[in-house]
Amino acid sequence: MKILGIGNAIVDVICKVDDNFLVQNNLIKSTMKLIFDENEFNNLIKSLKIEKTVSGGSVANSIVGLSQLGNKVGFIGKVTDDAFGSKYEEGLKKEKVEYFYSKKKEELPTGTCLILVTPDSERTMCTFLGTAGKINENDIDSDVINNSELIFLEGYLWDEGEPKKAFDKAISTANKVAMSLSDQFCVDRHKPHFLNLVQNNLDITFANEQEIMSLIKAKDFKEVITFSRELKKLVVVTRGEKGAIAVKGEEIYECDVQNNLKIVDLTGAGDLFAAGFLHGYINKMSIRESLEKGTEMSSKIIEQIGARL
């Protein structure tokens, strides 16, 4: 197998609502709210008409993108044996992603992200992680990892305790390891651990400019370049309208953003960028060509609704 993703298995549940619904439920438009109480989440969802369900999660989105580009890929993510868990599995299989997880009854339900779309096309999200964040080392199949050229991890999933043990097991068995830092909140929460991963365990690090600057406490982007050069591993940074950059040792590669894009929804831009870059990397394209493929994929996704092409 080319690439195995390990990440949060979250079912995206897309519903249309009016602005009043957001006000009544104390939700701030265009933000993401983490919900920790299952009853609160169920009360929200029971009054809504579900338009569509999609097997989501950051790395899962990247893995589906890689599958769509013709790569043999797989995914490990924890769900429970419930209706959404079955939908998650079906969704991945439909996208020709091999799902290496045997669902069983868990204490918590399958992780769900409620995506509320208002008439102005803005998306407001409510996420109940459920069992997704409870992944442990028993969920990681060493043989599957061994048979993959590269594993791709997400910072969202990293946490002390059981998820950390799952990461450690995966990394110790892998041929090559790539990881997305995922979010500045994740970086700030786990800074020493993430820095250790980047310096000692990862072959490829994906980050946006804010995440990598926060990680190394950089005052300007020159410090990011210096840090990446000294690391002598592959560091790939997206910089919004400034494009993307990859650094490996003394080599620096840059790629501009595509012009005249009709941006509809930025959801999934980073996920699909990673998919395009990893497609290039795993198929022996040059780093510059891989950057261009990442940019092409992220440009396509932001011109439509949702994180799937």
Secondary structure, 3 states (H helix, E strand, C coil): CCEEEECCCEEEEEEECCHHHHHHCCCCCCCEEECCCHHHHHHHHHCCCEEEEEEECHHHHHHHHHHHCCCCEEEECCCECCHHHHHHHHHHHHCCCEECCCCECCCCCCEEEEEEECCCCCEEEEEECHHHHHCCHHHCCHHHHHCCCEEEEEHHHCCCCHHHHHHHHHHHHCCCEEEECCCHHHHHHCHHHHHHHHHHCCCEEEEEHHHHHHHHCCCCHHHHHHHHHHHCCEEEEECHHHCEEEEECCEEEEECCCCCCCCCCCCCHHHHHHHHHHHHHHCCCCHHHHHHHHHHHHHHHCCCCCCCC
